[in-house]
Amino acid sequence: MSRTYAGILAAETGAELTQSFRAPEFLLPTLALPVAFYMMFGVLMSRGGGAATYLLATYGIFAVMGPSLFGFGVGVAGERERGWLELKRAAPAPASTFIGAKLGATIAFAAMALMPIYAAAAFMGGVELPKTVWLTLFLVHLSAVFPFSLIGLSIGFSFSTNGAVAIANIVFLSFAVIGGLWFPATFFPGWMVAISNALPSFHLAEIALTVVDAPGDRIAGFHATVVAGMTLACAALAGWTWSRQR
Amino acid sequence: MMSAMDTHTDPRQLPAVIEAQDLSRRFGDTVALDAVDLHVPAGQICTLLGRNGAGKTTFIRCALGLLPPTTGSVKVLGEPAGSMAARLGTGVMLQDTDLSEALTAREQLALFSSYYSDPADIDAVIEEADIGNFADTRYKKLSGGQKRRVQFAVALIGKPRLLFLDEPTTGLDTDARRAVWDNVRRLAARGTSIILTTHYLEEADALADRIVVLAQGRVIADDTAAAIRARTGGAIIRCRTSITPEQALALPGVRAADRHGRLLTLSCEHAPTTLRALLDADPDVDDLEVTKPTLEQAFTALSAVTTEDAS
């Protein structure tokens, strides 16, 4: 086989997926936790109605956050600490295939985390949505990979493995709770709403809630603009932490 | 190009695999590399020898483009260090660099082979590095020595013209170390240029065409192993005798004398001169042995001189 960009990207992505599948401590929580939570709060405790649909929108964002933050954050920190990244920098591996492969693997895991939630919603939660809405919802959920992965990358480049685990967990839980992914942000006191508005998880959830036409006034365009701006800021942060590696 | 008939061959005219000019690297106030000029022609096994902290690894990291120099420059295979062209022709085995724990040796080799236009055959590399017994075991489960051998295999997968081996035998037992040496010699015989760092003097002596001794970031010697030994000159004389070290120091050409029981060790400038006087002084000399100084002794002398110069 000779060197082609696609060939390197395929080899890197394959290696990423193999590594992740052999790490049950990564795989189980990221894939099983979101659907377990959704089953409990969205299906069993809500007994149909709007809650199953509402929480489908927000738990989808939650499900994507795990592989993005932990795969990139903790994963990159470990690879950096072990010198694996340095060896790749010394080898003729382009930096973009490394990021591209990780992104591809993360999107694959995000999709794997989403499917059981969608199945639980459709077959047990009584959620009925037109096909185009399902598809739009899927794309909105997957788009959350980008800002969260960039945040994960920044964490991975800035902290040791142990530090990255701790920081990623803090980000993960605060983005979930304060971002309104577990309970609707409308229940929050005013000061908490102010913090919610600063988190990408909140705005991504609002877009997803618009897609499923959940009750409440939302302007999807506004939230999409905020998410785009935050993603650019995260990209700048990731680029800066990357450049500090040298 | 130069003809083979040219007898006025200046090594600086040969195509270089490494060309470092006035290369310095500081970390804060610490000078890790201090104005290093190094020209390594193709086809050599060049050993960078020095104690920990002498600047060996910093030099390698600069040559790989992993660390930008503070001043000066370094070219690898005629290309700027760290450029894609330089990386494509280079194989690397670094210190403190682990491969992916979850992948097997074969999987890591497959991944790295995708980076090259004309990689080596994976099975051939597995055989060459003698890792067949554990090529399909996950890296995490291998012993330290097995891991080093897998790293060595990964360094070979791109059919490198230039191989960087940073302390390749650290943590290996004697057999594994000799296996690496055999491999290095075989690669060199095939025309691969090799830059090897070590603090094992035995290793430098056994492998290198050329030894570059680094101390405090500076090149303090750059020559063949034999020449470096000769640089400190002289010989070591050992014998059983009743002569005391004080008496021995008065003999012609003796630089140092040391005695354990009846065993006297003399460091001298010219063995025959000292021997003649020694045999005259004590006709009952027994167990006489004359040796060249080991690289260790030569190296200690060189380092000591530099430390004195610096202070």
Contacts between the chains, C-beta under 8 A, distances in Angstrom:
chain1	res1	chain2	res2	distance
A	1	B	113	7.0
A	1	B	114	6.6
A	1	B	119	7.5
A	2	B	116	8.0
A	2	B	117	4.9
A	2	B	118	6.8
A	3	B	114	7.0
A	3	B	115	6.4
A	3	B	116	5.6
A	3	B	117	4.4
A	7	B	114	5.3
A	8	B	114	4.9
A	8	B	115	6.2
A	10	B	114	7.7
A	11	B	110	6.7
A	11	B	111	5.1
A	11	B	114	3.7
A	12	B	111	6.9
A	12	B	114	7.7
A	14	B	111	7.9
A	15	B	100	7.0
A	15	B	103	6.3
A	15	B	107	6.7
A	15	B	111	4.9
A	18	B	102	6.9
A	18	B	103	6.5
A	18	B	107	6.7
A	19	B	100	6.0
A	19	B	102	4.2
A	19	B	103	6.4
A	22	B	102	4.3
A	22	B	138	7.3
A	23	B	102	6.2
A	79	B	100	7.8
A	82	B	97	7.5
A	82	B	98	4.2
A	82	B	101	7.7
A	83	B	94	6.6
A	83	B	96	5.3
A	83	B	97	3.4
A	83	B	98	5.7
A	84	B	97	7.2
A	84	B	98	6.3
A	84	B	99	6.6
A	84	B	100	6.1
A	86	B	66	6.0
A	86	B	94	6.8
A	86	B	97	6.0
A	87	B	92	6.7
A	87	B	94	6.2
A	87	B	97	4.8
A	87	B	99	7.3
A	87	B	154	7.9
A	89	B	65	7.7
A	89	B	66	6.1
A	90	B	64	4.5
A	90	B	65	7.5
A	90	B	66	6.1
A	90	B	87	6.7
A	90	B	90	7.5
A	90	B	92	4.6
A	90	B	94	6.9
A	91	B	87	6.3
A	91	B	92	6.7
A	91	B	112	6.2
A	91	B	115	5.6
A	91	B	158	7.6
A	92	B	84	5.7
A	92	B	87	4.1
A	92	B	88	4.6
A	92	B	115	4.7
A	92	B	116	6.8
A	92	B	158	7.3
A	93	B	115	5.1
A	94	B	84	7.9
A	246	B	66	7.9
A	246	B	67	7.4
A	246	B	68	6.6
